Amino acid sequence: MIITRHSFHSTGEPLFSILIPTWNNLPLLQLCVASIRKNSTFPHQIIVHVNEGNDGTLEWVKEQQIDYTHSTENIGVCYALNAAAALATTDYIAYMNDDMYVCPDWDNYLYEEIKACQSEYFFFSSTLIEPRKTGCHCMIAPANYGTSPEHFEEERLLNEYAALPFNDWNGASWPPNVVHRNIWNLVGGYSIEFSPGMYSDPDFSMKLWQAGVRLYKGVSKSRVYHFMSKSTGKLRKEANKEGKREFLDKWQMTSRTFYRYFLAIGTPFEGVRKEPEKSVHYSVKKIGNSLKRRFT
């Protein structure tokens, strides 16, 4: 695996270093970058990791003078994020997928939370708007504004996104998210044992927990439209099962247990998280997790 890096001289003082892994999704990437440039309150450093890039992505990021890293093969999200993070110049590292379109002032609402907490120990997520329900309570769904750039109803989204009802929520895990650079470095970025990337999101949240982070917040006003899993769908089916098992072996619990008892993810925001309360139900879950490790 050989990774090349290139950084262009940026204009203005960027606030976030936004890491975007991409894998031959040029139309989606172009829309994502255009939305950042159009709808952000502040200037940002955009850093794209180009996996393969045989669809013209590499040439495009060069033309656009976007900071980038490049691998001739798909190296997965974890290696890609860590490679791109090496070019970060700001205090705040944000992670975003290429199949996302940021709504106006998405960054301002995150930055307001950062200023309010007065600490480096935080993890904030934007709130996704998705075309269909997935069973997750962290997203605004169904709210269908298109499932591809060709069918994207941008004007309708911009007219309606702010009025979609939702509240701040407990937990932060999936992109778009933002963390202080010092905390990113403290936990070592994303764990490469989860390559190509399945279950690396809860693993990163757990690493932050182990490092002392207790402020996990999904910010309702920071809204981002998500075309939904345009890269993960290309991965082999076994990757999800392997990531699930890796998380269980590493942390002696399932990601579902972590999300429910530690982060209470998707429930109305209550403030700083605490250690899970000892209860019969939690004890039974821990025993069940132990049995899963032994017999699966």
C-alpha positions in Angstrom: 0.0 0.0 0.0 1.5 3.3 -1.1 -0.2 6.6 -0.2 0.8 9.9 -1.8 -0.1 13.3 -0.2 -0.3 16.8 -1.6 -1.3 20.1 0.1 -2.1 23.3 -1.6 -1.7 26.8 -0.1 -5.2 27.7 1.2 -6.6 31.2 1.3 -8.2 32.5 4.5 -7.9 31.0 8.0 -9.8 27.7 8.0 -11.8 26.6 11.0 -12.2 22.8 10.5 -10.1 20.3 8.6 -12.8 18.3 6.9 -11.7 14.7 6.0 -13.6 13.1 3.1 -12.8 9.6 2.0 -14.0 8.8 -1.5 -14.0 5.8 -3.8 -14.9 6.5 -7.4 -17.9 8.6 -6.5 -17.0 11.8 -8.4 -20.5 13.3 -8.9 -21.3 12.8 -5.2 -17.9 14.2 -4.2 -18.4 17.3 -6.4 -21.8 17.9 -4.9 -20.4 17.5 -1.3 -17.6 19.9 -1.9 -19.8 22.4 -3.6 -22.2 22.4 -0.6 -19.3 23.0 1.8 -18.1 25.9 -0.2 -21.7 27.3 -0.7 -23.3 26.7 2.6 -20.6 27.0 5.3 -20.4 30.0 7.6 -16.6 29.7 7.9 -13.8 28.8 5.5 -12.5 25.2 6.0 -9.6 23.1 4.9 -11.0 20.2 2.8 -8.9 17.1 2.6 -10.0 14.3 0.3 -8.6 10.8 0.4 -8.9 9.4 -3.1 -9.3 5.6 -3.2 -8.3 4.5 -6.7 -9.8 7.5 -8.4 -10.0 5.9 -11.8 -13.2 7.8 -12.6 -11.5 11.2 -12.8 -11.6 12.0 -9.1 -7.8 12.4 -8.8 -7.6 14.8 -11.7 -10.6 16.8 -10.4 -9.2 17.3 -6.8 -6.0 18.5 -8.4 -7.8 20.9 -10.7 -9.8 22.2 -7.7 -6.6 22.6 -5.6 -8.1 20.5 -2.8 -5.6 19.0 -0.4 -5.6 15.3 -0.9 -4.1 11.9 -0.2 -4.2 9.1 -2.8 -3.9 5.3 -2.9 -4.0 3.3 -6.1 -6.4 0.8 -4.4 -9.2 1.1 -2.0 -7.6 1.0 1.5 -10.8 1.6 3.4 -12.1 4.3 5.6 -9.7 3.9 8.6 -6.4 4.2 6.6 -8.0 6.9 4.5 -9.0 9.1 7.4 -5.6 8.7 9.2 -3.7 9.5 6.0 -5.8 12.6 5.3 -5.6 13.7 9.0 -1.8 14.0 8.6 -2.5 17.1 6.4 -4.8 18.8 8.9 -3.8 22.3 9.8 -6.6 23.3 12.2 -7.6 22.6 15.8 -10.7 20.7 14.7 -11.0 17.6 12.7 -14.3 16.9 11.0 -15.1 13.7 9.2 -17.7 13.7 6.4 -18.7 11.1 3.8 -18.7 12.0 0.1 -22.4 11.2 -0.2 -23.5 14.1 2.0 -24.7 17.6 1.3 -24.3 20.2 4.1 -27.2 22.6 4.7 -26.6 26.3 5.4 -24.7 27.2 8.7 -24.1 23.5 9.5 -20.6 24.4 10.7 -21.7 27.5 12.7 -24.0 25.4 14.9 -21.2 22.9 15.6 -18.8 25.7 16.4 -21.3 27.3 18.8 -21.3 24.0 20.7 -17.5 23.8 20.7 -17.2 27.4 22.2 -19.9 26.7 24.8 -18.3 23.5 26.2 -14.9 25.3 26.9 -13.0 22.0 26.8 -11.2 19.8 24.2 -13.2 16.8 25.5 -16.2 16.7 23.3 -17.6 14.8 20.3 -20.3 16.5 18.3 -22.3 15.2 15.3 -24.5 16.9 12.8 -28.0 15.6 12.3 -28.6 13.7 9.0 -31.6 14.1 6.8 -32.3 10.8 5.0 -34.7 9.7 2.3 -35.9 6.6 4.1 -36.1 5.2 7.6 -33.5 2.8 8.9 -34.7 2.2 12.4 -32.1 4.7 13.9 -33.6 7.5 15.9 -30.7 9.9 15.2 -31.8 10.8 11.7 -34.6 12.9 10.3 -36.4 10.4 8.1 -38.1 9.8 5.8 -37.4 13.1 4.1 -36.7 12.3 0.4 -35.0 15.0 -1.6 -33.4 12.5 -4.0 -31.1 9.5 -3.8 -28.5 10.6 -6.4 -27.1 13.9 -7.7 -29.1 13.5 -10.9 -32.4 13.4 -8.9 -31.4 15.8 -6.1 -34.1 18.4 -5.2 -31.6 20.9 -3.9 -33.9 24.0 -4.0 -36.7 22.2 -2.2 -34.3 20.9 0.5 -32.9 24.4 1.1 -36.4 25.8 1.4 -37.6 23.1 3.9 -34.6 21.6 5.8 -34.8 24.1 8.8 -38.5 23.5 9.4 -38.2 19.7 9.7 -39.0 18.9 13.4 -36.2 17.4 15.5 -34.3 17.9 18.8 -30.7 17.6 20.0 -29.9 14.0 20.8 -27.6 11.9 23.0 -24.6 10.4 21.5 -22.2 11.1 18.6 -20.7 8.6 16.3 -21.4 8.7 12.6 -20.2 11.4 10.3 -20.5 14.3 9.9 -18.7 14.7 13.3 -16.1 16.9 14.8 -13.4 16.4 17.5 -10.5 18.5 18.7 -7.3 17.6 17.0 -5.5 16.9 20.4 -8.2 14.3 21.2 -7.9 12.8 17.7 -4.2 12.4 18.3 -4.6 11.1 21.8 -6.7 8.1 20.7 -4.7 7.6 17.5 -7.4 8.4 14.9 -9.5 5.5 13.5 -8.4 1.9 14.3 -7.0 0.1 11.3 -7.9 -3.3 12.6 -11.5 -2.4 11.5 -10.5 -1.9 7.9 -12.2 -1.5 5.5 -14.2 0.4 8.1 -17.3 -1.4 9.4 -17.8 -0.7 13.1 -15.0 1.8 13.1 -17.5 4.5 14.1 -18.6 3.0 17.4 -15.0 2.0 18.0 -13.8 5.6 17.7 -16.6 6.7 20.1 -15.5 4.1 22.6 -11.9 5.2 22.3 -13.0 8.7 23.1 -14.9 7.3 26.1 -11.8 5.5 27.4 -9.8 8.8 27.0 -12.3 10.6 29.2 -14.8 12.2 26.8 -18.3 12.4 28.2 -19.9 15.1 26.1 -21.4 13.4 23.1 -24.1 15.5 21.4 -26.0 15.3 18.2 -26.8 18.9 17.2 -30.2 19.2 15.6 -29.7 22.6 13.9 -26.5 21.3 12.1 -28.2 19.5 9.3 -26.7 17.5 6.5 -28.6 15.6 3.7 -27.3 12.0 3.2 -27.8 10.1 0.0 -27.1 6.9 2.0 -24.2 4.5 1.8 -23.0 4.9 -1.8 -19.6 3.4 -0.9 -20.3 0.8 1.8 -22.6 -0.9 -0.6 -19.5 -1.8 -2.7 -17.9 -3.8 0.2 -18.0 -7.5 0.5 -20.8 -8.8 2.8 -18.4 -10.4 5.2 -16.9 -7.0 6.2 -19.9 -6.1 8.4 -19.8 -9.4 10.3 -16.0 -9.1 10.8 -16.3 -5.6 12.1 -19.0 -6.6 14.5 -16.9 -9.4 15.8 -13.8 -7.2 16.1 -15.7 -4.7 18.2 -17.0 -7.4 20.5 -13.5 -9.0 21.0 -11.9 -5.6 21.6 -14.3 -4.1 24.0 -16.0 -7.2 25.5 -19.4 -5.8 24.6 -21.4 -5.3 21.4 -21.7 -1.9 19.8 -25.4 -2.0 20.5 -24.7 -2.4 24.3 -22.2 0.6 24.1 -24.6 2.8 22.2 -27.6 2.0 24.5 -26.0 2.0 28.0 -23.1 4.4 27.6 -24.2 6.9 25.0 -28.0 6.4 25.0 -27.7 7.3 21.4 -30.7 8.8 19.6 -32.6 9.7 22.8 -33.3 13.4 23.7 -30.1 15.2 24.8 -29.6 15.2 28.6 -26.1 16.5 29.0 -22.8 15.0 30.0 -22.8 11.2 30.0 -22.1 9.1 33.1 -21.0 5.5 33.6 -23.9 3.1 33.1 -26.0 2.5 36.1 -25.8 -0.9 37.6 -29.0 -2.7 36.9 -30.3 -6.2 36.4 -30.9 -5.6 32.7 -27.4 -4.2 32.2 -25.9 -7.1 34.1 -27.8 -9.6 31.9 -26.5 -7.8 28.8 -22.9 -8.0 30.0 -23.3 -11.8 30.6 -24.9 -12.1 27.1 -22.0 -10.2 25.5 -19.5 -12.5 27.3 -21.3 -15.6 26.0 -21.3 -14.2 22.5 -17.6 -13.8 22.6 -17.1 -17.4 23.8 -19.5 -19.2 21.5 -19.6 -17.2 18.2 
